[in-house]
Amino acid sequence: MPSDRVSSVPSAHDATMRGKFITLEGIDGAGKSSHVRWLGDFLRAHGGHNVLLTREPGGTPLGEKLRASLLSEAMHPETEALLMFAVRREHVAAVIAPALAQGVWVVCDRFSDASFAYQGGGKGVDRRRLQALENWVHGEGASQSCTPDLTLLFDVPCEVARQRIVLAGRPLDRFEQEDAQFHDRVRHAYLDQARRHPERFHVVNGELSLAEVRAKLVHILADLT
């Protein structure tokens, strides 16, 4: 998680090109959030980019309020999916799209692929409904679309992820409290997303050491920066 603070769009000076949109995905405990700030620092230092770090659910004042409910209150899976995409639409309109238009590079901890994994794979919401919501929320046209340019999927076996969550010793949100079968479905849904979208997905072995993972990220980012 990049921060508990709500994202704001940083200023960009003389930006003429659209920024890049990078998302980090993975099951709870996969280790993705450990790399969000590092990615921002790397892109600033090695690419000279203006970088915005943000997260989902959240990213706006409204999104942060709804985040608390989404992570704690039980609800129908389709209600959950609709709320996730409602929060995402506000996030895109108020933060992500304006930043990209200014040439800012956006790094987001989770985005729409998480809905295909958690609400689709984990909760069984029809993929066609999620696809319709994604098409609506992401925008249309190459210059307007908020589909990520790069998605880093941190993948670990579910039992490894569970051990990490337990060792962290913090209160668990309602998704983290789900059983092993749920998390296994989520993991496989993520891997299915990677197979469907090989042009933007890179699957990263989350069991590697921190240094090894970051060396791989440097190699992946070389093609984008």
N, C-alpha and C positions, 0 to 999 in steps of 0.2 A: 504494500500500500504506500503510495508516494507521500501522502500527508493527510492529516485530519483537517487541513485548511481547504476551503473551497477554491477551485481553480479560478484564475483570472487571466485574461489575454494580455501577454506582455506586448510592449510596443515593438514595432519592426521598422527599421529605417531604410528607406529606398528599396523595399522589397518588391521585386517585379515578378518573381516566380512563385507558384504555389508551393507551400511547404509539404513535407512528407508526413504521413500518418502511420505510426508504429503502434501495434497493440501487443500486449503480453497476455497469454492465456495459459490455463492449466488447472487441474483439480486442486482443491484446497490442500496445502502441504507440499505442492510441487516445487516451491521455491521461487516462483516468478517475481514476487514482490521484493525479493532481496536485490533485484537487479534494476529496479525502476530508476532510482536516483543515480546509480552508476551509469546507466544508459544516457541520462540527461547530461551528466558531466562529460561523458565521452564525446557525445555529439557536439557539445559546445567547444571542447578543447581541440578535437581533431577535425571537425568540419566547420568550425566557426559559425554554427547555427544558433539562432534564437530558438530556445526549446521550452515548451510548456509541458509540465507533468500533470496528469489528471487521473481520475479513476471512475469506475462504475461498480455498482450503482452509486450515483453522486455527481460530482463535478460542477454543480450549480447550487445556489441556496435551496431551491425547491428539491433538487435531487438529493441533497444531503438530508433533508427532512424525511423524504420518502425512503431513503436508504435504511434508516433506523427501523421503519416498519417492515420493509422487505426482508431484513435480516433477522427479525424477531417474531413477527406475527404470522400465524398459520393462515393460509388462504387457498382458494381453488387454484390449481395449476394454470388455468387460462387467465384468471385474474392476475396472477403473478407475472405471466408473460406480458400481458397488456401493460401492467404497471412498469415493468422493466423497459419496455419500448417507449412508454410515455416519458419516463425519466431520460431515456436516451435521446428522444426527439428534442427535449429542452437542452440537453447537453450539446447536441449537434448544432442547434440553432443559435445558442447563446455563447458557446465557447469554441467548439472544435472547428466548425466551418469558418467563422471569422478569423481564427488564428491561422488556419491553412491559407486563406485568401491573402493574408498579410505576409506570407512567406515563412511563418513560424512552423517549426517541426513539432508535432504533437506526439507524446508518448503516453499511452493510456493503459492503465491496469484494468483489463477486461473491456470487452465491447460486445458486438452482436454475436460473435461466435459462442460466447458464454451462454446466450439464450438457447442456441441450438443444442448445446451440451447439457445445461442444467434443466431448463424447462422442457426441451425436446427429449434428449436422451434420458435424463434423470426422471422427469415427471410425466413423459409421454404425450406432450402437446404435439399436435399434428404439424409435421414439418412444413406443409404447404401454408399453414396459417403463419408460422414464424417467417417464412420466406416473403409472404405478402407484407408483413409488418416491416421486415428489413428493407424491402424495396421502397416502401413509403418513407421510412425514417432516414435512409441514407441519402436520398435525393436522386435526381436524374441528370444524366449527361456527364461526360468526363470531367468537365471543369467544376461541376457542382457536387459530384458524388463524394460521400464520406466513407466509402469502402476503404479499408486500410491498404497502404502500399506494401506493408510487411507485417506479418503476424508471427510472433515467436511463441511456439507452443512448448512449454516445459513439461516433459512427460516423465512420470515415475510410477512404479507399481503402487496400487492403492494401499498395500500394507506398509510401504515405506512412508507414504504421505501421512497415514494415520499415526505412525510412530512419531513423526515430526510434530504433528499437532498436539499430541499428548505431552511430549517433552516441553513444548512451549509453555504449558501450564497456565494458559489464559482461558477465560470464559469462551465457550463455543457458541457461534451463531447457529441458527436453525438448519442451515445447509450442512455445516460441519457436523451436526448431531445426527445426520442421516446415516443409515446402515451401510455396510460394506457393499452390498449389491447396488445401492444407489450410486455410490462413487465409482463403481466399476462401469456402470452404464454411462455415466458422465465422461469417464476417461475414453471409452470406446467411441462415444459421440464426437469427442474432440478429434480423435484420430481419423474418424470418418470425414470430418470437416477438412482436415489436412489433405486427405486423398482427393476430395472434391475440388480443392483450390490449391493445387501444387504451385501455382504461379506466385503466390504470396506467402504461403506457409513455410516455416522452417521448424522442424521438430528437434528440440534440444534435450539431450539426456540429462534430466535433473538429478541423477544419482552421481554425476561427476563432481569433483571438488569445485569450490568457488572459482579458483584460478583457471581450471580447465574449462568451465562453462564460459567464463568471460573471454578466454582465448577464442572459443568458437564464435561468440557473439561478435568479436572484432572481425573475424573472417567473414561472417554473414553481412555485417554492416558495410564492409568494404565495397560491396556491389551497389549499395544504396547511396552512400555518401560521395 
